[in-house]
Amino acid sequence: MTSIRMIALDLDDTLLRSDLSISYRTRNAIKRAEAAGIVVVLASGRVPAAMERFARLLGMHKRAGYLICNNGTIIQESNTGKIVYEVQIPSKTALLAFDLASAEGFPVQLYDNDIMYVSKSNEFADYDQKITGLRQVVVENFRDMVAAGCYKLLIPGDPMILGPLDMLLRTYLGESVTLFTSKPYFLEILPPKTDKGTALEKVAEKLGVPREGVLAIGDSMNDEAMIRWAGLGVAMLNGDKRIKDIAEIVTDRSNDDDGVVDIIERYALR
């Protein structure tokens, strides 16, 4: 087996415990991995502003590293905040997606800096605000904001009714976007051929790390691409069943029980 030279970690329900903390044992394992020369990359659906406090907690603001944000639409240097890669949904495509979702009665969200803009108030946006710490702003002329450009659109809703909308969007948008559920109640729309996997590949190429030397750990369907791309893809015990079926390894512990630590110790620090 090729030595692990890079570890990509999802945040919510993977690196973070349910109370959004990172245990001392997990932080210590990550520091030991970095001391061994392994690059640690945080890869999340969160915007940069909602990732930076966790990067600082890990000391990533003090050294060169990378944050994969918005599920791959932004790659940012952890120590400088400089964006080294970004891609947005084409305006016409974003408008069509918004119109389709809006016609079906769904609210739509987009993100900019530390603000979450929503087309109309909803309970899922309130939950999103709680876990990300972003400020929520309801916008009346939301369509004009979509037309001005966005990295991603998020459609919140009951999982039972998001399924039919997913099928509708796939029918009309086809391969012009990337569609997946990051949480059962969050349907995300990204630019075409954009995901955590493609972003992780860009970071690995930049650092000269071979695919076989990359370990990726996640729990949800937005982690599928990086788990498939990495040389060693790992799903959390508390993860989505579909991700567990895809991953090469499933942790023996959940995110609330230092599941990430066991994988780092067994496969990166062995």
Backbone torsions as a table, in degrees:
resi	resn	phi	psi	omega
1	MET	NA	134.3	178.8
2	THR	-65.9	140.8	178.8
3	SER	-64.1	140.3	178.9
4	ILE	-74.6	126.3	-179.6
5	ARG	-117.9	-10.2	178.7
6	MET	-148.2	137.9	176.8
7	ILE	-122.1	122.9	176.9
8	ALA	-104.7	124.0	-175.1
9	LEU	-119.7	123.0	168.3
10	ASP	-67.6	158.4	180.0
11	LEU	-94.2	-77.9	-172.8
12	ASP	-62.3	128.0	178.5
13	ASP	68.1	10.1	175.0
14	THR	-125.8	-78.8	177.2
15	LEU	-74.6	-37.0	-177.3
16	LEU	-87.7	139.0	172.3
17	ARG	-75.7	174.2	-176.5
18	SER	-60.6	-26.3	178.3
19	ASP	-90.6	13.4	177.3
20	LEU	67.2	24.0	176.4
21	SER	-103.1	164.6	173.9
22	ILE	-118.4	120.8	-174.6
23	SER	-64.8	156.8	177.4
24	TYR	-60.4	-40.4	-178.8
25	ARG	-62.8	-39.3	178.6
26	THR	-68.3	-44.3	178.9
27	ARG	-61.8	-38.5	179.2
28	ASN	-65.9	-40.5	179.0
29	ALA	-64.6	-39.7	178.9
30	ILE	-65.8	-41.6	178.0
31	LYS	-63.1	-39.3	178.6
32	ARG	-66.5	-37.4	177.6
33	ALA	-64.2	-44.2	179.5
34	GLU	-66.0	-37.1	177.4
35	ALA	-64.1	-25.7	178.6
36	ALA	-86.2	4.3	176.9
37	GLY	92.3	9.5	-179.6
38	ILE	-89.0	133.0	178.4
39	VAL	-84.2	130.5	177.6
40	VAL	-107.7	126.6	-179.6
41	VAL	-118.8	131.6	173.5
42	LEU	-92.3	129.3	-177.1
43	ALA	-128.5	113.5	-172.4
44	SER	-142.0	162.6	171.5
45	GLY	-80.7	-8.8	-179.6
46	ARG	-69.6	154.2	173.1
47	VAL	-74.3	162.4	-178.6
48	PRO	-52.4	-42.8	-177.4
49	ALA	-61.4	-29.0	-178.8
50	ALA	-90.7	-2.2	177.9
51	MET	-105.2	-25.3	-168.7
52	GLU	-62.9	-34.4	-178.9
53	ARG	-66.6	-31.8	177.8
54	PHE	-75.4	-35.9	175.9
55	ALA	-62.4	-40.1	178.6
56	ARG	-67.1	-38.6	179.1
57	LEU	-60.5	-32.2	179.3
58	LEU	-89.6	-0.1	179.9
59	GLY	77.7	15.5	-176.6
60	MET	-73.3	-12.8	177.3
61	HIS	-76.7	-10.6	-178.0
62	LYS	-98.1	-6.1	-177.0
63	ARG	-144.2	158.2	-179.7
64	ALA	-65.9	126.9	179.0
65	GLY	-164.8	-175.1	-174.7
66	TYR	-136.3	145.2	173.3
67	LEU	-117.9	123.7	173.1
68	ILE	-93.9	114.1	-172.2
69	CYS	-113.6	161.9	176.4
70	ASN	55.0	33.4	-179.6
71	ASN	61.4	24.9	173.9
72	GLY	115.4	-2.3	179.8
73	THR	-81.1	-15.8	178.6
74	ILE	-135.9	134.4	169.9
75	ILE	-119.3	124.8	-173.8
76	GLN	-126.5	141.3	173.9
77	GLU	-70.9	132.3	-175.3
78	SER	-72.1	-29.9	-175.2
79	ASN	-91.4	-23.0	-177.4
80	THR	-112.9	-20.6	-175.0
81	GLY	79.9	0.6	-178.9
82	LYS	-69.6	132.2	176.4
83	ILE	-84.2	118.6	-178.1
84	VAL	-99.1	-13.1	176.8
85	TYR	-156.3	139.4	174.6
86	GLU	-156.2	151.3	178.5
87	VAL	-149.8	141.4	-179.4
88	GLN	-117.8	160.8	175.2
89	ILE	-71.4	132.2	175.3
90	PRO	-53.1	139.0	-173.1
91	SER	-55.1	-46.6	-178.3
92	LYS	-63.2	-39.1	179.5
93	THR	-66.9	-42.9	179.9
94	ALA	-63.6	-40.1	179.4
95	LEU	-65.8	-40.9	178.3
96	LEU	-63.9	-42.9	178.8
97	ALA	-61.7	-44.3	178.8
98	PHE	-62.6	-44.7	-178.3
99	ASP	-62.7	-40.5	179.7
100	LEU	-65.0	-46.1	-179.7
101	ALA	-66.5	-42.7	-178.6
102	SER	-64.8	-39.1	179.9
103	ALA	-63.9	-26.6	178.3
104	GLU	-89.1	2.9	176.0
105	GLY	88.6	11.1	-178.0
106	PHE	-89.8	142.4	170.0
107	PRO	-74.8	159.2	179.3
108	VAL	-133.6	145.7	-180.0
109	GLN	-126.6	147.8	168.6
110	LEU	-141.1	165.3	-169.5
111	TYR	-129.9	142.2	176.5
112	ASP	-149.2	120.9	-175.7
113	ASN	54.1	-120.3	-178.2
114	ASP	-106.2	24.6	-178.7
115	ILE	-120.6	136.6	174.4
116	MET	-106.5	113.3	-179.7
117	TYR	-94.3	134.2	-178.5
118	VAL	-127.2	146.2	-180.0
119	SER	-75.9	-27.9	173.6
120	LYS	-161.3	151.1	-176.5
121	SER	-61.2	144.9	177.2
122	ASN	-161.7	156.9	-175.5
123	GLU	-64.3	-30.7	-178.2
124	PHE	-72.5	-34.4	176.0
125	ALA	-65.9	-37.0	177.4
126	ASP	-62.4	-40.1	178.7
127	TYR	-68.3	-41.2	178.6
128	ASP	-59.7	-42.0	178.3
129	GLN	-62.4	-39.3	-178.2
130	LYS	-64.9	-42.3	-175.4
131	ILE	-83.2	-25.1	-177.9
132	THR	-97.3	-24.6	-176.9
133	GLY	79.2	7.3	179.6
134	LEU	-77.4	152.5	176.2
135	ARG	-80.9	136.7	-178.0
136	GLN	-101.2	130.6	179.5
137	VAL	-130.8	124.0	176.5
138	VAL	-86.3	127.0	-174.7
139	VAL	-115.1	126.3	180.0
140	GLU	-73.5	-44.3	179.5
141	ASN	-92.3	52.1	-174.6
142	PHE	-60.4	-35.3	-178.4
143	ARG	-61.8	-37.7	177.7
144	ASP	-65.0	-35.6	178.5
145	MET	-67.1	-39.8	177.0
146	VAL	-61.7	-42.2	-178.4
147	ALA	-64.0	-27.3	-178.2
148	ALA	-74.8	-12.7	177.5
149	GLY	118.0	141.8	179.2
150	CYS	-155.9	150.2	178.6
151	TYR	-77.2	-37.1	177.8
152	LYS	-157.9	159.6	171.6
153	LEU	-116.6	142.1	177.4
154	LEU	-123.8	131.1	179.0
155	ILE	-113.7	111.6	179.1
156	PRO	-89.8	152.2	177.9
157	GLY	170.9	170.6	176.7
158	ASP	-60.4	128.8	-179.0
159	PRO	-53.5	-30.0	-178.0
160	MET	-67.5	-27.7	-178.4
161	ILE	-107.6	-8.8	175.5
162	LEU	-72.5	-29.1	179.8
163	GLY	-56.1	-53.0	177.9
164	PRO	-60.7	-36.3	178.0
165	LEU	-65.9	-39.9	176.6
166	ASP	-55.6	-46.7	-179.9
167	MET	-64.1	-40.4	179.1
168	LEU	-62.2	-46.4	-178.8
169	LEU	-65.1	-38.8	178.5
170	ARG	-64.7	-35.8	179.5
171	THR	-64.6	-44.9	-175.0
172	TYR	-87.9	-29.7	-174.9
173	LEU	-99.7	-24.5	176.9
174	GLY	53.7	-131.8	-176.9
175	GLU	-89.8	11.6	179.4
176	SER	-78.6	-7.7	177.5
177	VAL	-142.2	169.1	169.0
178	THR	-109.1	126.6	-176.8
179	LEU	-120.4	136.5	172.4
180	PHE	-165.9	165.6	174.6
181	THR	-100.5	118.1	178.5
182	SER	-80.9	-33.5	169.4
183	LYS	-132.0	159.9	-179.8
184	PRO	-55.7	-25.1	-176.5
185	TYR	-107.2	10.1	177.4
186	PHE	-125.8	114.6	174.2
187	LEU	-102.3	122.2	-174.5
188	GLU	-110.3	143.8	178.9
189	ILE	-120.8	120.0	-178.9
190	LEU	-121.5	168.6	174.0
191	PRO	-58.9	159.5	-179.5
192	PRO	-62.1	145.2	177.0
193	LYS	53.6	41.2	179.1
194	THR	-127.1	127.8	178.2
195	ASP	-169.0	179.6	-179.9
196	LYS	-63.2	-31.7	-179.2
197	GLY	-66.1	-46.9	179.9
198	THR	-65.6	-37.0	178.9
199	ALA	-68.2	-41.5	179.0
200	LEU	-63.4	-38.1	177.2
201	GLU	-62.1	-40.1	178.9
202	LYS	-63.4	-42.5	179.3
203	VAL	-65.1	-43.7	-179.8
204	ALA	-61.7	-42.9	178.8
205	GLU	-63.5	-40.9	-179.2
206	LYS	-62.0	-35.8	-177.2
207	LEU	-96.2	-1.8	179.2
208	GLY	71.9	30.1	179.6
209	VAL	-98.1	125.0	179.7
210	PRO	-70.4	153.3	179.6
211	ARG	-53.5	-39.8	-177.4
212	GLU	-64.2	-19.7	-178.6
213	GLY	-95.9	11.9	-177.3
214	VAL	-107.2	131.2	175.3
215	LEU	-112.8	128.2	180.0
216	ALA	-125.4	135.1	-178.4
217	ILE	-127.0	130.5	179.3
218	GLY	-155.5	-176.6	-176.1
219	ASP	-137.6	-17.4	-172.7
220	SER	-123.0	175.6	-175.8
221	MET	-67.4	-20.7	174.8
222	ASN	-73.9	-7.7	175.9
223	ASP	-94.8	-5.9	-174.5
224	GLU	-54.9	-48.7	-174.7
225	ALA	-62.0	-42.0	-178.3
226	MET	-75.7	-30.1	176.7
227	ILE	-69.1	-36.9	177.1
228	ARG	-70.8	-38.2	-175.1
229	TRP	-75.8	-39.3	-174.8
230	ALA	-60.9	152.3	176.4
231	GLY	-60.9	-33.6	177.0
232	LEU	-133.7	109.0	-179.2
233	GLY	-102.0	129.2	-174.2
234	VAL	-124.6	136.9	174.9
235	ALA	-109.8	146.5	178.6
236	MET	-75.7	150.7	176.9
237	LEU	-56.7	-36.0	179.8
238	ASN	-86.3	9.4	-175.0
239	GLY	-78.1	170.7	175.8
240	ASP	-59.6	138.0	-178.3
241	LYS	-57.4	-36.4	-179.2
242	ARG	-64.1	-36.6	177.8
243	ILE	-70.1	-39.3	177.7
244	LYS	-61.0	-37.4	-179.9
245	ASP	-69.6	-28.2	-178.2
246	ILE	-83.2	-39.3	-173.3
247	ALA	-67.0	150.8	176.7
248	GLU	-73.6	-32.4	-178.0
249	ILE	-134.8	144.4	173.1
250	VAL	-117.8	133.0	-177.8
251	THR	-64.6	155.8	176.8
252	ASP	-85.4	-12.0	-177.3
253	ARG	-128.4	158.3	179.9
254	SER	-87.2	178.7	176.8
255	ASN	-65.5	-23.8	178.3
256	ASP	-86.0	-1.1	-177.3
257	ASP	-131.3	34.8	175.0
258	ASP	58.9	41.0	179.2
259	GLY	-59.5	-34.4	-179.7
260	VAL	-64.7	-37.1	-176.3
261	VAL	-60.4	-46.2	-178.1
262	ASP	-58.9	-39.8	-179.5
263	ILE	-67.9	-44.4	179.1
264	ILE	-60.2	-44.1	-178.3
265	GLU	-69.9	-36.9	-176.4
266	ARG	-78.5	-35.8	-171.2
267	TYR	-115.5	-21.7	179.8
268	ALA	-105.2	-33.5	-176.5
269	LEU	-111.0	17.2	-176.9
270	ARG	-63.4	NA	NA
